[in-house]
Amino acid sequence: MRISLGLVVCFLAACTGSSIEVPEETPAAPLSSVNFGISLNRASLTSHDFEAYKLLPAGLFVECGTFYRGRPETTSQGIEQVGVESIEEAKRLARLIIERYSNNPTEIIDASGDSSDLADPGMFTLRASDGEKKIELRTSVDWVEQKRGSFSALVNEFTQVVRGLTPEPLCGQHAFYGIGRSGRSAG
């Protein structure tokens, strides 16, 4: 006679009058707790450009310019007021990146360059947190631009959304070495 283990557990629980607790799935942190910042820089034949974006309570801090003799020379900086729907889309994507990277930190990610010459793949840094988890992803601009796999494509989509949060492209660059901008909702 074969008795399944599940039947025995149910029988014992019924006899003792206790219930079996099923662990609940931990809910995701609310979008309000998601925070992020990205920086990109890359050298070309004529310049060494950079862009930076950081979500602050007052809005989205943005900065762009060029490096001259190893030091950043800011062309434009300020705080953009961005619509709630636009920020929520960026936060939703940031949370997906945090979850995926936290659950699989061995994702295949290219090494960051040092933006020292024309052949260098550039530097891309994403810092993000959701109130519970915090990540710092360092890779190359080329890895993000070329969408080398689904995780790279997700980081590319997030970066395009963040770049699209400004009404005009930073420093007039509609694409930062191939990474474009997605549309912006009125804010």
Backbone bond lengths (Angstrom), bond angles and torsions (degrees), N, CA, C in turn:
res aa  C-N    CA-C-N  psi(-1)  N-CA   C-N-CA  omega(-1)  CA-C   N-CA-C  phi
1 M - - - 1.437 - - 1.523 108.84 -
2 R 1.349 115.19 126.88 1.465 119.46 -179.10 1.520 108.83 -109.11
3 I 1.318 115.19 130.25 1.462 120.80 177.39 1.525 106.95 -121.12
4 S 1.306 115.85 129.92 1.460 117.98 -178.68 1.524 109.91 -75.21
5 L 1.302 115.15 149.67 1.456 122.48 179.42 1.523 110.99 -61.03
6 G 1.344 116.95 -37.54 1.464 121.05 179.01 1.518 111.90 -60.58
7 L 1.336 117.33 -41.06 1.467 120.85 178.60 1.514 111.18 -65.00
8 V 1.321 117.04 -39.71 1.460 121.36 180.00 1.530 109.69 -63.86
9 V 1.344 117.32 -44.65 1.467 121.59 180.00 1.520 109.96 -63.07
10 C 1.333 117.09 -45.31 1.469 120.53 178.54 1.526 111.08 -62.07
11 F 1.320 116.71 -41.96 1.454 121.00 179.91 1.523 110.80 -62.92
12 L 1.343 116.15 -46.65 1.464 120.16 179.88 1.520 111.44 -63.33
13 A 1.331 116.39 -39.37 1.471 119.99 179.17 1.519 109.98 -65.26
14 A 1.329 117.71 -39.28 1.463 121.27 -179.93 1.528 110.77 -68.33
15 C 1.329 116.29 -39.06 1.462 120.05 -178.80 1.520 111.64 -68.01
16 T 1.305 117.19 -36.73 1.463 120.02 -177.63 1.516 112.17 -86.75
17 G 1.323 117.33 -9.15 1.454 120.48 179.24 1.516 113.54 77.20
18 S 1.308 117.10 8.27 1.472 119.14 179.47 1.520 109.25 -99.97
19 S 1.278 114.29 158.83 1.460 118.50 178.52 1.517 109.82 -105.76
20 I 1.296 115.20 155.35 1.457 120.81 177.61 1.515 107.30 -92.84
21 E 1.309 116.07 125.97 1.462 120.17 -178.46 1.513 110.18 -88.46
22 V 1.293 115.08 132.01 1.451 121.81 176.10 1.524 106.78 -99.06
23 P 1.336 117.85 126.06 1.463 118.91 -178.35 1.528 110.57 -61.83
24 E 1.329 115.29 136.05 1.454 120.35 178.94 1.523 109.90 -84.26
25 E 1.307 114.83 149.37 1.454 119.94 176.34 1.522 107.92 -73.30
26 T 1.311 116.18 134.73 1.459 120.50 179.52 1.518 109.07 -69.94
27 P 1.333 117.35 124.76 1.461 118.75 -179.82 1.531 110.69 -70.17
28 A 1.329 115.40 151.14 1.462 120.20 178.62 1.523 108.86 -68.73
29 A 1.325 115.17 149.90 1.458 120.28 177.49 1.532 108.78 -61.92
30 P 1.320 117.24 147.47 1.466 119.02 179.88 1.530 110.66 -64.98
31 L 1.320 115.75 151.80 1.456 119.96 -179.48 1.523 112.11 -58.99
32 S 1.333 117.00 -27.94 1.463 119.60 -178.63 1.519 112.52 -62.07
33 S 1.328 118.13 -22.51 1.462 120.79 -179.38 1.531 112.95 -90.98
34 V 1.325 118.47 -3.80 1.462 121.59 -178.93 1.526 109.75 -80.00
35 N 1.320 115.31 134.09 1.457 122.49 179.58 1.518 108.07 -136.21
36 F 1.332 117.53 149.64 1.469 119.94 -179.67 1.521 111.88 -154.75
37 G 1.309 113.98 161.40 1.458 122.42 172.44 1.511 108.40 -153.59
38 I 1.327 117.72 140.21 1.463 120.55 176.40 1.523 109.38 -131.49
39 S 1.304 114.89 148.52 1.459 120.15 172.48 1.520 108.17 -136.57
40 L 1.326 114.42 140.46 1.459 122.14 -179.82 1.520 107.56 -130.57
41 N 1.310 117.00 138.98 1.456 118.91 168.69 1.512 110.12 -152.65
42 R 1.324 113.78 146.52 1.457 119.43 -176.05 1.517 109.68 -159.59
43 A 1.321 115.15 144.78 1.462 121.56 178.88 1.523 110.25 -93.63
44 S 1.322 115.33 146.46 1.461 121.42 173.85 1.527 107.40 -126.46
45 L 1.290 115.46 -172.32 1.464 119.84 -179.70 1.528 111.31 -63.44
46 T 1.319 117.60 -34.54 1.462 120.34 -174.38 1.524 115.39 -110.23
47 S 1.345 118.30 -13.62 1.465 118.67 -177.18 1.523 111.24 -156.40
48 H 1.321 114.97 177.70 1.463 123.10 175.78 1.527 105.26 -132.74
49 D 1.328 116.39 98.96 1.459 123.01 -170.25 1.521 112.22 -95.08
50 F 1.341 115.59 154.96 1.454 120.47 173.51 1.522 110.49 -144.13
51 E 1.333 114.32 154.75 1.461 123.71 172.10 1.520 107.23 -139.87
52 A 1.338 116.38 146.55 1.460 121.25 176.96 1.526 109.24 -142.18
53 Y 1.326 115.57 143.14 1.459 123.36 179.91 1.526 107.26 -138.01
54 K 1.336 117.02 133.46 1.467 120.27 176.93 1.517 108.62 -143.99
55 L 1.327 115.18 127.68 1.456 120.89 178.56 1.526 108.65 -77.64
56 L 1.325 116.21 123.49 1.463 123.70 178.55 1.529 108.65 -121.96
57 P 1.328 118.24 163.37 1.469 119.20 176.06 1.537 112.43 -58.97
58 A 1.315 117.15 -30.81 1.467 121.13 -177.91 1.529 113.40 -82.63
59 G 1.314 118.21 -10.22 1.459 121.88 -177.40 1.518 110.53 145.15
60 L 1.312 115.57 -159.25 1.465 121.59 -179.16 1.523 108.99 -101.45
61 F 1.340 117.33 113.36 1.454 121.10 175.71 1.521 107.74 -75.60
62 V 1.322 116.52 130.76 1.460 121.50 179.31 1.518 108.98 -130.30
63 E 1.332 114.81 148.23 1.456 120.64 179.52 1.524 108.54 -154.47
64 C 1.315 116.75 143.37 1.459 120.55 175.82 1.516 109.15 -150.18
65 G 1.319 115.21 163.91 1.456 120.90 178.84 1.507 110.96 164.37
66 T 1.311 114.51 -154.83 1.466 121.21 179.98 1.522 109.36 -132.14
67 F 1.312 115.17 159.89 1.457 120.58 172.51 1.523 107.78 -94.94
68 Y 1.304 115.86 137.08 1.464 121.30 176.21 1.520 106.54 -131.37
69 R 1.323 115.65 119.26 1.468 122.27 -177.17 1.529 111.58 53.55
70 G 1.325 114.98 41.21 1.462 121.19 176.16 1.511 115.87 80.79
71 R 1.323 117.81 -0.45 1.462 120.87 -179.29 1.524 109.84 -115.73
72 P 1.349 116.64 138.96 1.463 118.52 179.59 1.526 111.63 -71.66
73 E 1.315 115.14 135.75 1.460 121.94 173.02 1.525 106.12 -116.20
74 T 1.316 115.15 106.27 1.457 121.08 -175.35 1.523 110.72 -74.30
75 T 1.315 115.45 126.94 1.462 122.19 176.24 1.525 109.94 -90.94
76 S 1.330 115.92 -39.10 1.467 120.78 -177.29 1.517 109.01 -149.67
77 Q 1.345 115.77 140.28 1.456 120.33 173.96 1.521 108.88 -155.94
78 G 1.320 115.60 155.45 1.451 119.89 179.16 1.512 110.79 169.28
79 I 1.321 114.90 -174.53 1.461 120.88 178.04 1.520 107.69 -117.07
80 E 1.321 115.28 121.73 1.466 122.50 179.33 1.520 109.63 -92.74
81 Q 1.315 116.00 135.79 1.460 120.93 171.87 1.529 106.65 -87.91
82 V 1.312 115.83 121.92 1.459 120.63 -172.99 1.527 109.57 -120.42
83 G 1.320 116.42 143.08 1.460 122.05 178.72 1.514 112.38 -61.40
84 V 1.314 115.68 148.34 1.466 122.68 -178.42 1.521 111.54 -57.94
85 E 1.340 117.62 -43.88 1.469 120.36 -178.44 1.524 111.20 -62.26
86 S 1.323 117.47 -39.63 1.466 120.95 -180.00 1.522 110.88 -66.06
87 I 1.323 116.58 -44.52 1.464 120.72 179.44 1.524 110.10 -64.89
88 E 1.329 117.50 -39.79 1.464 119.78 -179.89 1.517 111.76 -62.72
89 E 1.325 117.76 -37.60 1.469 120.08 177.03 1.525 110.13 -63.91
90 A 1.323 117.65 -43.91 1.469 121.15 178.27 1.527 110.19 -63.14
91 K 1.331 117.50 -42.67 1.464 121.20 179.39 1.526 111.56 -65.31
92 R 1.319 116.52 -39.13 1.472 120.40 178.74 1.530 110.24 -60.96
93 L 1.334 115.99 -45.17 1.467 120.13 178.77 1.530 111.00 -67.19
94 A 1.329 117.14 -39.44 1.471 120.51 178.14 1.529 110.06 -60.94
95 R 1.342 116.02 -42.34 1.463 119.35 179.22 1.535 110.89 -63.33
96 L 1.330 117.77 -39.15 1.471 120.63 176.50 1.526 110.99 -61.50
97 I 1.328 116.33 -41.70 1.468 120.51 178.81 1.524 110.28 -64.79
98 I 1.336 117.16 -44.64 1.468 121.35 179.00 1.523 109.96 -58.00
99 E 1.330 117.23 -48.65 1.467 121.39 -178.91 1.521 111.10 -61.63
100 R 1.309 116.04 -48.77 1.469 119.65 -176.27 1.525 111.27 -65.14
101 Y 1.330 116.70 -44.31 1.458 120.48 -178.65 1.531 111.07 -69.51
102 S 1.341 117.40 -38.54 1.467 121.12 178.66 1.519 111.55 -66.09
103 N 1.334 116.61 -38.37 1.454 120.78 -178.46 1.523 113.35 -80.01
104 N 1.330 117.86 -19.57 1.453 121.13 -179.02 1.528 109.69 -145.27
105 P 1.341 117.15 71.16 1.460 119.37 -177.91 1.532 113.69 -68.33
106 T 1.319 116.41 -2.69 1.457 119.21 178.00 1.524 111.56 -94.85
107 E 1.359 117.04 15.40 1.467 119.99 175.57 1.533 108.40 -50.24
108 I 1.312 115.98 146.11 1.462 120.21 178.48 1.518 108.18 -77.13
109 I 1.307 114.49 110.36 1.458 122.02 -177.66 1.516 107.87 -129.67
110 D 1.327 116.27 131.10 1.464 120.08 177.66 1.516 110.53 -65.20
111 A 1.311 114.56 151.26 1.462 119.78 174.99 1.520 109.72 -70.49
112 S 1.300 114.33 149.34 1.459 120.73 177.59 1.526 108.99 -72.45
113 G 1.321 115.77 145.64 1.451 119.65 172.67 1.515 109.44 -84.15
114 D 1.321 115.81 -169.46 1.464 119.21 175.34 1.526 111.15 -122.15
115 S 1.337 115.66 8.56 1.468 122.67 178.68 1.521 112.49 53.26
116 S 1.318 115.13 37.89 1.467 119.27 -176.20 1.523 113.40 -88.63
117 D 1.332 117.70 -23.08 1.461 118.46 -179.04 1.523 110.43 -153.34
118 L 1.309 116.24 177.32 1.454 123.54 -175.27 1.533 113.19 -59.07
119 A 1.323 118.02 -35.81 1.467 121.85 -177.26 1.528 112.73 -82.16
120 D 1.313 117.80 -7.06 1.451 122.05 -178.23 1.538 110.01 -70.17
121 P 1.336 118.29 140.66 1.467 120.96 -177.99 1.533 114.58 -78.28
122 G 1.296 118.64 -1.13 1.459 121.77 178.40 1.517 112.89 84.98
123 M 1.331 115.19 175.46 1.459 121.30 -178.42 1.525 109.69 -123.82
124 F 1.320 114.95 133.11 1.459 122.66 177.63 1.519 107.22 -130.68
125 T 1.327 117.00 127.05 1.463 121.31 177.95 1.520 109.01 -129.14
126 L 1.320 115.66 130.60 1.458 122.70 175.02 1.516 107.62 -122.57
127 R 1.321 115.76 123.35 1.462 121.92 172.32 1.526 106.17 -114.83
128 A 1.321 115.77 128.70 1.457 119.43 -177.85 1.520 109.98 -148.50
129 S 1.331 114.94 151.02 1.466 120.61 175.42 1.520 108.26 -146.70
130 D 1.332 114.39 156.94 1.466 119.12 178.44 1.526 111.32 -124.67
131 G 1.303 117.02 19.55 1.459 121.46 -178.19 1.516 112.51 92.50
132 E 1.322 117.07 -23.15 1.462 121.82 179.13 1.527 111.39 -119.06
133 K 1.305 116.47 -41.65 1.464 121.85 -178.35 1.512 109.41 -117.36
134 K 1.324 114.52 149.46 1.456 120.71 -179.32 1.528 107.68 -135.89
135 I 1.339 116.88 133.45 1.461 119.62 179.02 1.525 110.44 -129.63
136 E 1.305 114.75 157.06 1.456 122.26 168.63 1.524 106.02 -135.12
137 L 1.301 115.24 112.73 1.458 122.52 -178.15 1.518 108.01 -106.49
138 R 1.324 116.51 119.13 1.463 121.71 177.82 1.521 108.29 -117.23
139 T 1.312 115.67 125.47 1.456 120.77 -179.92 1.525 108.27 -153.56
140 S 1.312 116.35 -165.34 1.465 120.55 -179.88 1.526 110.50 -100.21
141 V 1.316 115.99 154.19 1.460 121.65 173.64 1.531 108.93 -60.25
142 D 1.321 116.84 -39.83 1.468 120.69 179.84 1.527 112.13 -60.11
143 W 1.348 118.09 -40.95 1.463 121.26 -179.59 1.528 110.00 -61.39
144 V 1.329 116.76 -41.97 1.454 120.89 179.09 1.523 110.14 -68.80
145 E 1.309 117.62 -45.06 1.465 122.41 -176.67 1.522 111.55 -65.05
146 Q 1.310 118.07 -39.82 1.469 121.57 -173.69 1.528 113.79 -84.92
147 K 1.315 118.36 -2.67 1.469 122.74 176.78 1.524 111.54 48.44
148 R 1.306 116.69 59.34 1.466 122.81 -178.12 1.526 110.79 -81.35
149 G 1.292 116.30 75.37 1.460 121.70 -179.52 1.519 110.42 107.50
150 S 1.337 115.14 172.39 1.468 119.88 -174.15 1.527 112.63 -67.88
151 F 1.339 118.04 -34.23 1.461 119.34 179.56 1.526 110.44 -69.91
152 S 1.311 116.81 -42.27 1.467 121.06 176.23 1.528 110.45 -60.79
153 A 1.330 117.03 -40.20 1.469 121.01 178.45 1.528 110.71 -64.53
154 L 1.335 117.59 -37.67 1.464 121.53 177.36 1.532 110.54 -64.83
155 V 1.322 117.33 -44.33 1.468 121.33 178.52 1.529 109.64 -64.57
156 N 1.330 117.36 -37.85 1.469 121.55 177.06 1.526 110.31 -62.70
157 E 1.331 117.06 -46.91 1.465 120.89 -179.86 1.526 110.59 -60.47
158 F 1.335 117.01 -45.27 1.467 121.42 177.95 1.531 110.55 -58.82
159 T 1.313 116.76 -45.90 1.468 121.07 -178.30 1.523 110.91 -63.69
160 Q 1.320 117.38 -40.42 1.468 120.17 177.09 1.521 111.38 -63.81
161 V 1.330 117.32 -39.29 1.466 120.79 177.71 1.521 109.71 -63.59
162 V 1.334 117.66 -47.19 1.465 121.02 -179.76 1.529 110.59 -63.41
163 R 1.329 117.77 -44.18 1.473 120.45 178.92 1.530 110.67 -63.19
164 G 1.326 117.28 -29.66 1.456 121.78 -179.48 1.524 114.31 -81.53
165 L 1.336 117.57 -3.41 1.461 120.37 179.83 1.527 112.78 -72.54
166 T 1.322 117.74 -19.89 1.467 120.35 179.05 1.527 109.28 -87.26
167 P 1.338 117.47 144.39 1.466 118.92 -178.57 1.530 112.53 -64.27
168 E 1.298 116.70 -32.98 1.471 121.92 177.15 1.522 108.37 -124.31
169 P 1.323 118.12 150.05 1.464 120.17 178.49 1.534 110.36 -61.82
170 L 1.317 116.60 138.29 1.460 120.23 177.16 1.521 109.91 -61.55
171 C 1.311 116.08 135.18 1.463 123.42 179.70 1.530 111.85 51.21
172 G 1.333 116.94 25.47 1.457 121.77 176.99 1.518 115.30 73.19
173 Q 1.335 117.77 10.45 1.469 120.83 -177.60 1.530 110.32 -93.00
174 H 1.325 115.37 103.71 1.471 119.87 176.94 1.522 110.38 -66.46
175 A 1.314 117.17 -29.59 1.464 122.01 175.63 1.524 107.47 -134.11
176 F 1.319 115.76 134.36 1.461 120.82 176.28 1.522 106.97 -96.49
177 Y 1.310 116.47 95.30 1.464 123.33 -178.19 1.527 111.70 48.46
178 G 1.330 114.73 47.74 1.447 121.82 175.06 1.521 115.26 98.28
179 I 1.331 118.54 -12.72 1.465 120.96 178.17 1.519 107.57 -92.43
180 G 1.334 115.21 112.23 1.459 121.04 -174.18 1.517 114.06 -82.39
181 R 1.326 114.06 -159.54 1.470 123.44 -179.48 1.520 108.36 -129.63
182 S 1.311 116.98 138.95 1.463 119.00 172.06 1.518 107.62 -94.32
183 G 1.335 116.84 167.84 1.467 121.67 -176.41 1.505 113.00 -62.45
184 R 1.315 115.59 157.66 1.470 122.24 -179.15 1.522 109.69 -115.40
185 S 1.319 115.41 131.89 1.470 120.32 173.72 1.506 108.27 -78.97
186 A 1.306 116.39 148.09 1.459 119.85 178.15 1.505 109.81 -62.27
187 G 1.319 115.94 137.58 1.458 118.69 -177.53 1.444 109.81 -122.77
